[in-house]
Amino acid sequence: MCGIGGIVLLDGGSPDAAGMQRMVDALRHRGPDDEGFWVQAGLGMAHTRLSVIDLSPAGRQPMHVESPSLSIVYNGEVYNHRELRRTLEEKGHRFRSSSDTEVILRAYAEWGETCVTRLEGMFAFALWDAARRRLFAARDRLGIKPFYYHLDTAAREFLFGSELKALLAYRRGPFGLDMAAVDDYLAFGFIPLSRTPFRGVRKLPAAHTLTLERGSLRLQRYWDVDFCRDDRPPVEAPEDVAATLEAAVRRHLVADVPVGAFLSGGVDSSAVVALMQESLDAPLATFSVGFEEPSYDERAFAGMVARRFGTDHHEVVCTARDFESLWARTVWYADGLAADISNVPLYMLARDARRHVPVVLSGDGGDEMFGGYPTYRADRLAAVYRRVPRPLRRAVRTLSGALPASTAKLSFDFKLRQFLAGAEFGDAARSHFAWRTIFTALDRTLVLDTGPNGLERSDTEDALARLFHTAPAATVLQRAVYADINSFLVDSILAKVDAMTMAHGLEARVPLLDREVVELAGKIPDRLKTRWGEGKRILKEAVRARLPREVIARAKSSFQPPLAEWLRTDLRATVCDVLSDVRLRALGFLRPSAVGVLTSEHFAGRANHGFKLWLLMNLVEWHRLFVEGHWTDGLAGRRPRPCSEERGAPPAPRH
């Protein structure tokens, strides 16, 4: 796992060496073991290395081969690199290292741009083909690893990097703020699809390649999740699921360093730990994070699994004080503007894990693959609800509005109001994404200041609806899963995991998103994934004999801290400071009066606006860092203060 960055100058000029060094500095946290950059006429490549496969200097990047002359910077792991190496050696290729990086280079030399279809793993890379003056880049099938890019036709330059900070570092200045992306962010807590917070900067979509040649940019999709292929029989046997998971976990254990695991105590991470321990001779290191508030704390379940398999188990507790001292730091690392409320505890978990191992496996992706999210059951329930007579539905909405606002984890009043807000849409796609919406369209109209020329509104909700309806799928559940894979999973969940783990130079692997697991999941009938009160039915059957009964039987529980309550109590002063009228007016696009209403209602207990306040706090701090230009303080070892001088600043990260 590494950090990559670079520039192509379309006029053949020489890259700025100082700018390349700034790229390296901005990415150093992603690769603490080695770093460097390389420039030639028209091209610069930067890399920071986390050594996982081939720890020797032979695995250094940027890496080059001759005949043909190819160069690469690469972030990720190719789990079938040994098999590909043997195939390439049979075709006459001779290797100078045992790294998977060189395998990609020689695979391109042999198969050209189609080489990506042979790579099994997680990756984002940029490869320079000197003979063709072509930059070829690719991102893995599920978008586990990030790739940002910017083509400036006026300046005749193309920038790319693992993080937005790499692009900002070379430019030494911000890009223009994309207010449509801000609109998206407030809606969902992340920015879906290819858009980023900056105008002209894009994310390479998952399962896509990018080719830059003679000033022309071309994107092409090379793989997709297809639920409608009729050449595959359905998968109905839990034993088939178990066998596929076993093989996926074995593939994800390929490394020349120790590998540990995140363990939440849920079915997904527990299954991964069980299968890992079966493949290892030594005790596995596992890591959990919990909270002092019992209803939010899942460490008891994680402990059951750890004891079952005799793991070397480690726990960390996230408190309100930790949140106050670390939240602004997580904004710096999540520079793409993704404000998941689990960012801080995940940051702490990754920090603890990195003290013991450089690589961990996690259970992310299980909810999408096996139908675990409550929203999938809500999709089904909504179809029934819409058949209820309108007067009765109005009575239910009135009742929900009269319920007291609770800050308990996924409280009944929260779930009911959220369900009703989505179920009233006549369109299944609109309902599905309404359940993932934090600021509704009306909310955003109230909180965003349109200004004299009106606010640029996003068309993302329409794009997500099209994604849902045009999915290669036959059922509502399949369409919802497909839409989530291409939005919520890649742009929120995986973006969060990458940012918070790579903040500490920790590689996180996701075996439940192995291609074979994903394609098998696409063949499982809906009835074996979810029913009215239960999700992941076939997955639970597949691992039932391996896991404690209590883990199999427990209800789905989201990983989150008691943030809503903390914002009313321990973090109240921080909220007031960050969302003060002075700071909001300085942004120029948030209405202080509307934000003040949200704050007052939350503090008084009249409503639970915890998610909304959290998004606004992250937005204000992100703007200060990356638009107002304070983000470079982090490179100098100084974290900008998110609050007033009197409240003090969080400690600066050092790597």
N, C-alpha and C positions, 0 to 999 in steps of 0.2 A: 504494500500500500504506500502511496506516495503522493506528492503534489506535482502537477505539471503546469507549464505555462509556455507561451511563445508568441512570436510575431512573424508574419509574412509581409514583406514590403513589396508591393506589386510592381514598383518601378525599379526594383533591383538594388535599392540603396542599402546602406549598412545599418543594422540595428544599433540602438544606443546601448553600449555595454553597461553603463550605469543603470539604465532602465531594466536590463536583464537581471542585474544584481538585486534591484529592488523587488523584482518578481520573486526571486529566490527567498529574499527576506520575508516577504508576505506569506510564503508557503512553508516556511521552516517547521512550523508545528506539525505539519502532515508527515514530514520525513526527517526525523532527528538523527539518522545514522550517516547520511552523506548528502552532499549538495553540489550543484554546479550548473553552468550554462555554457552554451556553445553558439557562436555566431559565424555567419559567412554572408556573402553578398545576398541580400534579399531575405535572410532567414535568421531567426534567433530561437533557441529552445532552452528552457529552464527546467530544472528538476530538483526535488528534494526526496530523499530515499528513506523508506522504512524497510529494512532488510528482512525478508521473510523466506524467499527462495533464492539459493545461491548467495551466501553472505559474503563471498569473496569480492575483490575489486573488479573481477570479470563481469559482475552484474551491474556495474555502474551505468548511469544514464546522464545525459543523452547517449544512446548506444548507436553504433554505426556498423554497417557491413559494406563491403565492396562487391562489385560485379553481381548485380547492379549496385550502384551507390545509393544506400538507403539509411535514413536516420530516424530515431523514434524517441519520444518521451511517453511514458506509459504509467498508468495508475490502476492497480487491481491485481487479480490473480486468475490465471488460466489453469483450471484444475485438471484438464486433460493434456497438459503440455508434454508429458512424457510420451504419451501415445502419439501425439503429433510429431514429436522429435523423431521417433522411430520411423514413421512414415516418410518424413523429409530426408532422413539419412538414407533410406532405401532409394530415394530419388536423386541422391548424389550430394546433398547438402552436408557441409562439414561445420560443426559447431565449435565455438571457442569458449563457451560458458555453459553452465547447467541451468541458466535462468529461463523463465518463461518469456521474458522480454525478447530474447533472441529468437525464440520460437515464432513469435508474432512477425518479426522482421523477415524471417526466411519463409514463413507461410505466405506473406504478401509477395515475396519474390517468386514463389512457385504458383500461387493461385490468383494473384492480383486482389482486387477489391472483394472478391467473393470469399476471401480467407476468413472473414468474420463469421460466416455460417458454420465454420468448423471449430470455433472457439467456445469452450464451455467454461463459464465463470462470470466474474464481474470485472468490468474494465472500462476505461476511457483512455484513449490514446490518440496521439497525432503523429503521423508518419510522413516524412519528407522523401519524395521520389525525385532525386536530383535530375535524372535523365529527362523526365517529363515536366520538371518544374511544377510538380503537383503535391499539394498537401492533402493527405487522406486521413480522416479522423473517424472514430467510431465510438459508440456507447453501447454497453451491454443490453441484453434483451429486456430486462426489467428496470433499467436505469438505476442500478444500485450505486454506481459511481457517477459523479457529476461532470459536466462539460459545458462551460460557458464560452460564448464567442461574440465577436463584434467585427463587422465589416464596415469600414469607413471608405466609401468610394471616392470621396473628395480628397482625403489624405492618402488614398491608395495603400491602406494597410489593413491587415486582418489580425486581430488579437484573440487569444484563447487561453483558458486556464481552468484549473480545478475549482477555483473560487473567484468570486467577483473581485476580491482584494488583489489578485494577480493582475487583472486588467487595469484596475485603478492605480496600482503601483507603477506600471510602465508609463501610463499617461500623466501621472502626477496631478490628477485632477478628476473631479466627478463627471459622470455622464448626466444628461438631463433626466429629471424625475419623470416617470411615466405615471400619470395620475389614474389612468385606466387600471394599471397594476395595483395602485393603492386601493382602488375600488374593489378589486378582486381580493386583496389581502384582508380588508375589513369583512368581506363576505365570508371567507373560508378560513382565515388564519394562516393562509399560505397563498402563493400565486400559482394557479394551475397552468398546465400546458407549457408552451415554449416561452411565454412572456417572463420577464424579470422586472425588478423595480426600476430599471433604467431604460430609457429610450434607446433603441438600436442595439441593445445587448440581449442575446437570446440564449436559451438552453437548448442544446441538441437533444431532441426527444429520445426516449428509450428505443432500443432496437433500430436505430438509424445510423447511417453513415453520412459523412460530409466530405465532399470533394471540392477543393478550390484549385482551379486550373485556368490559366490565362485570364484571370480576373473574374471568372464566372464561378458562382457558388451553386452547388447542387446537393440536395438532401435526398436520401432514398431509404425507405424502410426495407429491412432484410428479414424480418420475422414478426409474427403476430400470434396472439392467443386466439385460437379458432375453436369455438364450441360447436360448430356446424359440420365439421368434417365427418362424412359418412363412411370413411374407409377404416374406421376404428370401432371395435365393439365397445359397449359401455363397460366401465369398471364398477363392479358391485361387490367384490370380495375384499374385506378388510385385510386379508393376507397380501393382496397385491399392493395395497397402499403401504403396508408395513415394509415389504421388500423394496419398494421404490424409495422410501424414506431411509432405509438402512444404507442403500447404495449412495444416496445423495450425501448423507452425513460422512460416509467414508471418503468420498471425493473432497469434501470440504475440510478434511483433516490434513491434506497434503501441505506440508510446511517443513522448513528446516529449523524451526523454533518451537517452543512450547505453545500449546493452544488451550485456552480455557473456555468458559461459557457464562453468558448471562442467564440467571435463573430467577424468574419472577414467581414461580409456583403455579403458573397456569399450565394448561395442557400442552401448548406449543413448545415453550422453552423446556418444560419437563421432559417431553418426548425427545427433544434434541439431546438433552443431557443423558438420558437413558441410553440412547443409541451411541453417543460418543463414548460413554464408559465401557460399553461392550466391545468397542474397537481399540481401546487403550489398555496398556499393561499397567501403567502407574495411575494413582489417584488423580482424578480430574479436578482442576481448580475451578470453582464456581463462585459467582458474585451476585449479590442481591442488594437492593436498596429498599428501605422502608421508612415509615413515618411514625411519629409518636402517637398520633391519633389512631386508635384501634380500628375504626371502620375503613381507614385508608391503607392499613398496614397488611401486607401479604407475606411477611417473612415467615409466618408459621407454616404456610404451605410450601414455601421454598425449602424450609428446614426439613420437612418430611421427605422431600425428594433427595436432598443432600444426604440425609441419614440412610435412606434406602440404598443409595449407591456409594456411600462412603467417600464422598467428595471432600476435597480440601476447601471448605466453604468459608466465604468472607461476606460480611454484612456492613453496610453503611447506613446511617440514619440521616435523612434530610429534614432539617428544621426550618422554621420561619427565618431564623437568623442566617442560615445558609442561603436561603432564597434572597434575602436582602443583600448579602455580600456578593452573590454570584450572578444574579440575573442579567446585569448589564454586560458581564463578560460573555455570557452565552449569546447575547445579541451581536457581539463583535464576531464570534465564530459563525453564527448563522447569518452571514451577510446577505443571503438571498431573500431575507425577510420572511422567515417561517417561525411562527411563535407558538409552538406546541407547549402546553403547560407542563409537560414532562421534561422540558429541556434541562432545567436545573438538576433534578434528581438523576437524569441520565448522564449529565456532565460529571456529577459526583461519582456515579457508578463507574464510568469509564476511567476516571482519575484513579480510583482505587484499584481497578483491574490492571491498569498499566504498570502498577508497582510490582506485579507478579508475572504477567504474561504480555507479549506484544500482539497476540491474536485472540479473539473470542468468537464463538458462534452464538447466534441469537435465534429466537423463535419468531422473528418478524415475518409476516407474510402468511401465517397460518389462517388468520381470519379471512383474508381474501380468497385463499385457495380452497378452504373447506367450509365457507359460509358461517363464520363465527360472529359477525357484527350484528347487534340488535336491529340495525337499520334494514338488514335483509328480511328479518321477520316482520318489521314494520311495513315493508313494501307489500307483503302478503296481507297483513291485517288492514292496510289502507283500502285495498280493493273491496273488502267486506264493509268497512266503515262507510264508504261512499254510497252504499246501498241503503243506509239508514235514512229515514225521512229527515228532511231539512229541519223541521221544528225540534226534533230530538237532538240533532247535531248542534243546533244553536244553544240548547239547554246545557249540553255537555261543555261547550266553550265557555258559557257563563259560569258554570261550576268551576272550571279550571282556573278562570280569572279570579275567583274568590278564594282559592287555596292560598294559605300563607307561603311566602317564599322561603325555601329551605336552602342551606348551604351544605347539606349532607351529600355524600357522594352519589351521583346519579339518583337524586331524590325523586319520589313519585310525581310531585308537582312539576319538576323540570322535564321529566320524560313525557308526561301527559301534554304539557304545553308544546313541547317540541314536536310530538307526534301530530297533534291537531293542526299545527301550523303547516306541516307538510301534507297531511292527508286531504286538506281542502283543495289542493290542486287536482285538477282532473287528469293531468298527464303524469304517468308513472315516473318519468325522468325528472320532472320538476319536483315531485314529492321526494324522490330519493335525495336529490341535492339540497332540498330545503332542510332535511334532517342534519345535514352537515354545515348548514349556514349559521353563522354567529350574528352578524349584522344583516338583517333583511334589507331589501331594496329601499323600503321606507325608512328604516333605521339610518341607512347611509345617506339618504336625502337630508335627514335631520342633522347628522353629525358632520357631514362634509360641506364646507363652504363653497358654493358654486362659483362665486366671484362674478364680475360683470359680464364675462363671456360664457358663463355656464361651465359646469364640470364635464370633463371628458369621461363618459361612462363606458364601462367595459362591455364587450359582447361575449364574455366568457360563459355566462350562464346559457346563452343560446348554443355556444360551441359544445358545452358539456351535454346539453340535451341531444344535440346531433350525435355526439359520441355514443350516448346511450342507445339511441334509436337505430343507428347504423351499425351497431356491433355485430360481429359474426356470431350471433347467438339466437336461440329460439325461445327462451323464457325470460320473464322479468328478472329472476335471480341471476341468470347468466349475463344479462345486459348490465345489471347493477355491478356485478363483479368486474366485468370488462371495463366499465366506466371508472370504477375505483382503481383498478390496476393502472390505468392510464392517467390518473389525476391524483387522488388522495394518497395512494401508495407511493408513487414515485416522487411527487412534489412535496409531500408532507412527511410521511413516515420515514422513507429512506433518506430524504434530505436531512431530517433531524438526526437520524442515527449516524450518517456520515459526518455531519458537522460536529456533533458532541463527542464522538469517539476520536476523530482525527484531530480534535483540539489537543489531545494528549498523545498523538502518534500511535493510536491503538487501532488495529485493523478489526473490523466487525464483518463477519461472514453470515450469510442468511441461507442455510440449506433448504428451507421450505420454499425458497424461490429458485431452486435449481430447475433448469429447463425441463428435465424429465418429470419432476414433481408437478410443475405447472401444467404440462401437457396431460399428465395423468388426471389431475384435478378437473381439467376441462371435459373429461369423459365420464365423470361421476354424476349420476342422475341427481336432480335437485332433492328428491325425497331422502337421499342418503346423506345429504349435507345438513339440511335444516328442516325443522317442523315447528309447530306453533311455539313451543317453549324451550327449544333446544337447538343449538347449532353444533357444527362439526361432528355430527353423529358417526360417520364412518371413520373419521380420524380417531375418535375416542375408542371405537371398537378395535382399531388397528393397534393401539398401544395400551389397551386396558390391562393386559396381563403384566405389563412392565411397571405401571405407575400405581402409587397409593390410591385406594378407593376414594379418599376424600378429594384428591385432585381431579379425578375423573368426574365426580359428582358435583363439584362446585359450579356455580353459575358464572357466566362471563363477567369479568371485572376489569374495567379500564384501569390503566396504569396512570395515576395522577395524584398530586398532592392536594391537601385541603386548602387550596389557594383562595377560594371565595371567602372562607372564614379568616384566613390570614390577612387578606386585603382590608377587612373590617377592623382588625385588631393590631397585630404585630407590625403589619406593613402599611398601616393607615397613613402615617406621616410620609412614607415614601410615595404613596399614591398622590397625596396632596401636592407634594413637591414636583413630581414628574408631570402631573397633569394640571399644573397651575395655569392660571389665565395668561401669565407672562410667557411661559414656554409654548403654550398652544397658539397664542397670537403670533409668536415668532415664526411658526411653521407657515402660517398664511392659508391653510386649507382645512383646518379643523375649527369648528365653532365652540368656543369656550363655554357658552351658555348651555349647549346641548350636552357636552361632556360633563359639565357641572351637575346637570340633572341626573345623569347616570351615577355619578359619584355619590350624590346626596341620597338617592334612593337605595343604593347598595349599603351605605353606612347606616342608614336608618332601618335596614331590614325589610323595606317595603318590596324589594326585588333582589334577585340574585343576578348581578351583572358582572360576576367574576371573570367570565371569559372575555367579555367586551372590554373591561378595564385592562385586562392583561394584554390584549391586542393593542390597545391605545398606548399603553406604557412602552411596549416594544417598538411601536412605530415612532414615537417621539424620540426614544433613544437611538434607534437606527438612523433616523433623519439627521440627528446631531453628529453621529459618527461618520456616515457615508455621504451625506449631501453637504453638510456644513464643513466637512473635511477633518474631523478630529480622529478619524480611524487610525491615522499613522502613529498616534500616541502609543497604540498597542505594540507597534514594531520597536519602539524605543523602551519598552518595558513599563510604560505608564498607561494605566487604564483610565480613560476619561471618567469624570464623576457623573453618575446618572442623576444625582440629587444635589441639594445645596451643599455649600462648603461646610455648614454646621453639622450635617449628617454624616460626613465622611465619605470616602471613596472605597470601593472594593479593592482588595489587593491585586496587584498586577500579575498576570500569568508569566511564568518564566520557563523556558524550555531549553 
